[in-house]
Amino acid sequence: MDLEQSWQRAADLLHASSDVWATPEFAATFPHGIEYVASAIVHTIGAEEIDWIETVTDLESPKAQVAVFADDLLVHVVLTQHGFGYEVRKLRVLLLRATSTPRVHGDEAPFAFVANLDGLDMQFPWDADNHKQDGRLHEHFQRLLTVLRAQ
C-alpha cells in the first residue's frame, strides 16, 4: 500500500467510525482535522493494522479525541483550537467493565463497556450518540479481553 492509499484508508476508517467526521460543524471547528489525524495514523502505526477507532468530540470546547487501536498499539490523538498532538503507547488493558453483555443467541442486546487502558479511561462507544459501530462492539470487547488475558 503506497502513502496515498494508506492515507485514504485511514480517512475512510475515521469516517466509518463516526458521523462527526463528515459534519460541517466539525470541518468548521477543525478545518484540517481529518488530515491531521489520518497523517498521524499513517506516519506512526500505519493504516494497514487498524482494528478499531473511537472518536469523541466537544465542539463547544472545542476538543476532539481519537483512539486508534492497531494490534498491540494505541494512538491517542487530541485536537483543540490551538493545534493537535498525539501519543503512541503500548496497548495495556488494566480493566474491562461491561454495562451490558451481548446475548449468546439471537439479536444482540444493547452493549457498552468501559476499559482502563493504562491511564486512559474509555467508554465504548466513547461518544454516546455514535451508534455506527454498535453491532461490532462485542468484537472489540473480545479483542481487548484477549489483550488483558495475555498480559
N, C-alpha and C positions, 0 to 999 in steps of 0.2 A: 504494500500500500504506500503510495507516494504521499508527500506532505499535504497536497491539496485534498486528496481522498481522505486522509486521516483527519484533517480539519473538518471536512464536510461530515464525516461520521460522528465526530464529537458534537458538532452543531445539531445534527439530526437526533442524536441521543438526548441532548438537552431539551429539544423541542418535544420529544416523546415522553420526557419525564414530567413535564408540567406545561400547562397552557400559558403560564405567565410570560414565557419567553417570546410569545407571538403577540402580546398585547401592546397597543400604542403607548399605554402608561409606562410600561417597563422600558420601552425604547426611548421615551422622552426622559425618563429618570436616569437611565444608564445607556446613553447613546451608543457606546461601544461594548456593552456588557457581554453580549454573546461572543464577540471577537476575543475579548479578554479571557473569558472562561474557557472557550474552545482552545485558544492558544496555550493556556496554562496546562490543559489536559494533554495536548499534543506534545508539548515540549518537556513534560515531566514523565508521565506514565505511559503515554501513547493511547490512542483511541481503540486499539485492537482488543485490549484486555478488559474493557469496562464491563462490569457485572451489573451495576446499579447506579443511578443518580438520584439524589434528593435535592430539592430546592425549596427555600423558604424566603419570602420577601416581606418587607415592610416599606412600602413606597412613601410613607409619610416621614420616615426617619431621615433620609432614605437609606435602606440597607438590604442587601440580598446575601444569602449564604447558600453555598452549593457544596454538597458532599458527594464525591465521586469514588466509588468502590471499584477496585480493579485487583483481582486476585488477592494478594496479601497486603495491598497498599490502600490508603485512604488519602485523597486530596481534599482539603478543606479550603474553599475559596470564599473570600469576603469582598463584596463590592459596597462602597459607600460613596457619598458625594465628593469625597476627597481623593478617590482612586480605588485601587484594588490590590489585594495581596493574597497569597496562598501558602499553604504548608503541605508538605507531603510527609506522611507518617506511616509507620508500620501499623497495619490493622491489628489492634489488640482489643478484643472484646472482653470486658470485665463483668458485664451483667446483661442479661436479657430478661425483660418482664413483659409478658403478654397481657393485654387487656381483654382479649377475646381469642378464642382459638378456632381455627378452621375446622369444619366437620370432616370426618374421615370419608363419609359417603354423602353424595347428593350435593346440593347447592352449597356454596361457601357462605358461612356466617360472616358478618362484618368482622374484620380482623385489623387490629392495630397492635403495635408493640413499641417498647422503649428499649434502647440499648445505651449502655455506658461504654464508650469506645475510647478508653484510656484518656479520660479527661474531657471528652466531647460527648455530652448527653444529647441524644437524638430520639425523637419520636418518629415512628413510621406509620402513616405518612407525616413528614415534617410539617407540611402545610396542610392543616385540617380541611381546607377547601379543595385540595387537589385529590381527585379520585382517578387519575389516569392510570395508575399502576395498582389499584386495589386488587385486581384479580391475580396479581403476581406477588403480593406482599408475603404470602406464606413461603414462596421460593426464597425470598431474600432472608426471611427469618431462619429458614433451614440452612442457608449458606453461612449466616453469622453463627448459628448454633454449631456448625461443623468447625468453624474457626475457634470458638470458645472451647470445644472439646479437645482440640489439638494443642492448646496452649498449656 
